[in-house]
Amino acid sequence: MGTALLIYLVTVAASTWLGAPRPITSSSALASSAAIAAGTLAMAFYLVRSTPYPRWGFLGAAAVLAGTALIGPLVAPDPAAWAAEQRPMHWMYPWFSMVMALTPPTTRRHWCAPGAPRAGWLLIGTAVLLALIAWGAAALSRLI
């Protein structure tokens, strides 16, 4: 748990530091999002042995989140919009892997249990939903 928290701390601190220059530039936005993507993958690779979910689903979910973090600055209207609208949501990308890895295994066979037949796909779908919520919140903030 201590190492996972350290990975999380370094990831968020690096992303914040790399995205700190004012005014934010395209390169600093990409560097900040790359730190989140790398931290998300580092967290997943570190915790993949301890997750009760299928490994392919766990790593697939981390890949989805890392990919959406990298794509964010490229689809945002400008670096300042990305920093204001998307970056505040990126803290949860490595956190998601940490929480899912620390979910205790269960003998119950509910549809969302780690041992369920479609648990890997459910985990990937949850990561996609999380990314869509983050992007949707960013788009909604532009409209308000």
Stockholm file with secondary structure:
# STOCKHOLM 1.0

chainA/1-144         MGTALLIYLVTVAASTWLGAPRPITSSSALASSAAIAAGTLAMAFYLVRSTPYPRWGFLGAAAVLAGTALIGPLVAPDPAAWAAEQRPMHWMYPWFSMVMALTPPTTRRHWCAPGAPRAGWLLIGTAVLLALIAWGAAALSRLI
#=GR chainA/1-144 SS CHHHHHHHHHHHHHHHHHTCSSSCCHHHHHHHHHHHHHHHHHHHHHHTTTCSSCHHHHHHHHHHHHHHHHHHHHHSSSHHHHHHHTGGGTTHHHHHHHHHHTSCCCSCCCTTSTTSTTHHHHHHHHHHHHHHHHHHHHHHHHHC
#=GC SS_cons         CHHHHHHHHHHHHHHHHHTCSSSCCHHHHHHHHHHHHHHHHHHHHHHTTTCSSCHHHHHHHHHHHHHHHHHHHHHSSSHHHHHHHTGGGTTHHHHHHHHHHTSCCCSCCCTTSTTSTTHHHHHHHHHHHHHHHHHHHHHHHHHC
//
